[in-house]
Amino acid sequence: MRKICVVTSARSEYGLLRWLMEEIMNDPALKLQLVVTGSHLSNTFGNTYKEIEKDGFVIDEKIEFLISSDTKKSIAKSMGICAIGIADVFERLKPDIIVVLGDRYELLPICSTALVMSLPIAHISGGDITEGAIDDQIRNSITQLATLHFPGTKESAKRIIQMGINPTKVFAVGEPGIDNFFRLTKLKKKVIAQEFGIDEKFKWILMTYHPETKISLKKNLKIVENIITVLLGLKNTQVIITKANADFGGVQINEYLEEVANRRSNFILVDNLGQTKYINLLRYAWFMIGNSSSGIIEAPVIPLPVINIGKRQEGRFFCKNVLCADGTIINITKSINKLLSLSYIKGLKKVTSPYGDGKTSKRIMDILKLQLANVKNIG
């Protein structure tokens, strides 16, 4: 049996890897090895490793490396601790290939360690552009370290090849997040309402804002305050907010959001929605606001109106359901007014997505299996 080691360090990343993990786990010719690390193991971020276990997966190894502080210095130190831990794990598990997704900073120590230990890497969702964060540099670094590449679009595949990567190792398979719409249980609106104690009669707004890593903490906090100020002015709405991630500034943003949720009963702050609840909230929300990649990639499937704030996702292909705002109160307000316009509402019917058809995980598994049939062929 070929051993495929999937490494996940965050809730959002796991939501994209889940179905690939299931495909591998159910294939008699393959053995899934699962390594869980990063914010999955943090109380602050909801101990989301428990969600992984609830989904029926056995976690082979857990690596704790997060330092309580989220300063840039502490994040850099965490990366060093991660490298030490993952080296021991790889030595114990002896996988045939490592699978990682995206552009989280944890991937740098994980993939550099795999490279030094002569373990091939399969990288999902490379070749994208997100100019508002250091993610570009991380993602492109992982591309250079990886052996197999599974970008979400043909455009991303072209960028990977332009970096000097062998075209025979690049497979445009679609984004795995789209698979959730076809595999997860569709819940009724009243079930979601009961789960969060919200009213079906109100309009629901879903908010997720992660720190922009190329601007100051002060500017990030100001943008979040501006979003909240505008949302406070909307009547008959309830706002479900998911916490910011573990990037620099995430803790301070979450502290501010906790204060808001404690003062305002129509603002509900959650550590982690879980994929089923999250996808169903996308289905029933009035609109989504913030800077999560799910607003760019998953939301067009519905299609859900999205107000994308700031530059974190700048450089990606935006479908016509996405409106962009610079984070000022005036600009955010203009975007909300625009999504109320008849021309925008009519335009939603014409939204098409280039990000996949819901079969990405199966494609990746089939290609991995074929490549692993001949170990020499991987390198």
Residue pairs with C-beta under 8 A, 6 or more apart in sequence:
1 28
1 29
1 30
1 31
2 29
2 30
2 31
2 96
2 97
2 369
2 372
3 30
3 31
3 33
3 93
3 94
3 95
3 96
3 97
4 24
4 30
4 31
4 32
4 33
4 95
4 96
4 97
4 99
4 368
4 372
5 33
5 34
5 35
5 90
5 93
5 95
5 97
5 98
5 99
6 17
6 20
6 21
6 24
6 32
6 33
6 34
6 35
6 99
6 100
7 35
7 37
7 86
7 98
7 99
7 100
7 110
8 14
8 17
8 34
8 35
8 36
8 37
8 38
8 40
8 52
8 101
9 36
9 37
9 38
9 39
9 40
9 104
9 106
9 107
9 110
10 38
10 39
10 40
10 45
10 48
10 104
10 106
10 245
10 246
11 39
11 40
11 45
11 46
11 48
11 51
11 272
12 245
12 292
12 293
12 294
13 101
13 102
13 104
14 40
14 48
14 51
14 52
15 177
15 180
15 275
15 278
16 101
16 102
16 124
16 125
16 175
16 176
16 177
17 99
17 101
17 124
17 176
18 55
18 180
18 275
19 176
19 179
19 180
19 183
19 360
19 361
20 99
20 124
20 176
20 361
20 364
20 365
21 32
21 34
21 57
22 361
23 361
23 362
23 364
23 365
24 30
24 31
24 32
24 365
24 368
25 32
25 57
27 365
27 369
29 369
30 365
30 368
30 369
30 372
32 57
33 60
33 93
33 95
34 52
34 57
34 58
34 59
34 60
34 61
35 59
35 60
35 61
35 62
35 63
35 86
35 89
35 93
36 49
36 52
36 59
36 61
36 62
36 63
37 62
37 63
37 64
37 65
37 82
37 85
37 86
37 106
38 65
38 66
38 82
38 104
38 106
38 246
39 45
39 48
39 66
39 245
39 246
40 47
40 48
40 49
40 52
41 47
41 49
41 62
41 63
41 64
41 66
42 66
42 246
44 251
44 254
45 243
45 245
45 246
45 271
45 272
46 243
46 271
46 272
48 271
48 272
49 59
49 62
51 272
51 274
52 59
53 59
60 93
61 89
61 92
61 93
63 82
63 85
63 86
63 89
64 85
65 78
65 79
65 81
65 82
65 85
65 106
66 78
66 246
67 74
67 75
67 77
67 78
67 81
68 74
70 246
70 247
70 248
70 249
70 250
70 251
71 248
72 248
75 105
75 247
75 248
78 106
79 105
79 106
79 108
79 109
80 109
82 106
82 109
82 110
83 109
83 110
83 112
83 113
86 109
86 110
86 113
86 114
87 113
87 117
90 98
90 113
90 114
90 117
90 119
91 117
95 119
96 120
96 372
96 375
97 119
97 120
97 121
97 122
97 147
97 148
97 368
97 371
97 372
97 378
98 110
98 111
98 114
98 119
98 120
98 121
98 122
99 121
99 122
99 124
99 368
100 107
100 110
100 111
100 121
100 122
100 123
100 124
100 142
100 146
101 123
101 124
101 125
101 176
102 124
102 125
102 135
102 139
103 125
103 128
103 130
103 135
103 136
103 138
103 139
103 142
104 138
105 134
105 138
105 247
107 138
107 142
108 138
108 141
108 142
111 121
111 123
111 141
111 142
111 145
111 146
112 145
114 120
114 121
114 145
115 121
115 145
120 147
120 148
120 378
120 379
121 142
121 145
121 146
121 147
121 148
122 146
122 147
122 148
122 149
122 150
122 364
122 368
123 142
123 143
123 145
123 146
123 148
123 149
123 150
124 150
124 176
124 364
125 139
125 150
125 151
125 152
125 156
125 175
125 176
126 139
126 140
126 142
126 143
126 146
126 149
126 150
126 151
126 156
126 160
127 139
127 143
127 149
127 151
127 152
127 153
127 155
127 156
127 157
127 158
127 159
127 160
128 139
128 151
128 152
128 156
128 315
128 316
129 136
129 159
129 314
129 315
129 316
130 136
130 139
130 293
130 312
130 313
130 314
130 315
130 316
131 311
131 314
131 315
132 212
132 214
132 215
132 291
132 310
132 311
132 312
132 313
132 314
133 212
133 213
133 214
133 247
133 312
134 213
134 214
135 213
136 315
140 163
143 149
143 160
143 163
143 165
144 163
147 169
147 378
147 379
148 169
148 171
148 367
148 368
148 371
148 378
149 157
149 160
149 165
149 169
149 170
149 171
150 171
150 173
150 360
150 364
150 367
151 157
151 159
151 160
151 170
151 171
151 172
151 173
152 172
152 173
152 174
152 175
152 297
152 355
152 356
152 360
153 172
153 174
153 175
153 317
153 354
153 355
154 172
154 354
155 317
155 354
156 172
157 170
157 171
157 172
160 170
161 167
161 170
171 363
171 364
171 367
173 356
173 360
173 363
173 364
173 367
174 355
174 356
174 357
174 359
174 360
174 363
175 297
175 355
175 356
175 360
176 356
176 360
176 361
176 364
177 294
177 297
177 298
177 355
177 356
178 297
178 298
178 301
178 353
178 355
178 356
178 357
178 358
178 360
179 356
179 358
179 359
179 360
179 361
180 275
180 279
180 298
181 279
181 298
181 301
181 358
182 358
183 358
184 275
184 276
184 279
184 280
185 276
186 280
186 283
187 276
187 277
187 280
189 200
189 284
190 200
191 280
192 198
192 277
192 280
192 281
192 284
193 199
193 200
195 277
196 240
196 268
196 270
197 268
198 204
198 238
198 240
198 268
199 238
201 236
202 236
202 237
202 238
202 266
203 234
203 236
203 237
203 238
203 286
204 237
204 238
204 239
204 240
204 281
204 284
204 285
204 286
205 231
205 234
205 237
205 238
205 239
205 240
205 285
205 286
205 287
205 288
205 289
206 239
206 240
206 242
206 281
206 282
206 285
206 287
206 288
206 289
207 227
207 231
207 239
207 240
207 241
207 242
207 288
207 289
207 290
208 241
208 242
208 244
208 288
208 290
208 291
208 292
208 294
208 295
209 223
209 224
209 227
209 244
209 253
209 290
209 291
209 292
209 309
210 244
210 245
210 247
210 250
210 290
210 291
210 292
210 312
211 217
211 220
211 244
211 245
211 247
211 248
211 249
211 250
211 253
212 219
212 220
212 223
212 291
212 310
212 311
212 312
213 247
213 248
213 249
214 311
215 310
217 248
217 249
217 252
220 249
220 253
221 249
221 252
221 253
221 256
222 327
223 309
223 310
223 327
224 253
224 256
224 257
225 256
226 327
226 328
226 329
226 332
227 289
227 290
227 309
227 327
227 332
228 257
228 260
228 267
229 329
230 329
230 332
230 333
230 336
231 237
231 239
231 267
231 289
232 264
234 336
237 266
237 286
238 266
238 267
238 268
239 266
239 267
239 268
240 268
240 270
240 273
240 281
240 285
241 257
241 261
241 267
241 268
241 269
241 270
242 270
242 271
242 272
242 273
242 278
242 292
243 250
243 254
243 257
243 269
243 270
243 271
243 272
244 250
244 253
244 254
244 257
254 269
257 269
258 269
260 267
260 269
261 267
261 268
261 269
273 281
278 294
279 298
282 288
282 294
282 298
282 299
282 302
282 304
283 302
283 304
285 304
286 305
287 304
287 305
287 306
287 307
287 336
287 339
288 294
288 295
288 299
288 304
288 305
288 306
288 307
289 306
289 307
289 309
289 332
290 307
290 308
290 309
291 308
291 309
291 310
291 312
291 313
293 313
293 316
295 304
295 306
295 308
295 313
295 322
296 306
296 308
296 313
296 316
296 317
296 318
296 319
296 322
297 316
297 353
297 355
298 355
299 306
299 321
299 322
300 319
300 321
300 322
300 351
300 352
300 353
300 355
301 353
302 321
303 319
303 321
303 348
303 351
303 353
304 321
305 321
305 323
305 339
305 344
305 348
306 321
306 322
306 323
307 323
307 324
307 325
307 332
307 335
307 336
307 339
308 318
308 322
308 323
308 324
308 325
309 324
309 325
309 326
309 327
309 332
310 325
310 326
310 327
317 354
318 324
319 351
319 352
319 353
320 347
320 348
320 350
320 351
321 348
321 351
323 335
323 338
323 339
323 344
324 335
325 331
325 332
325 334
325 335
338 344
339 345
371 377
371 378
372 378
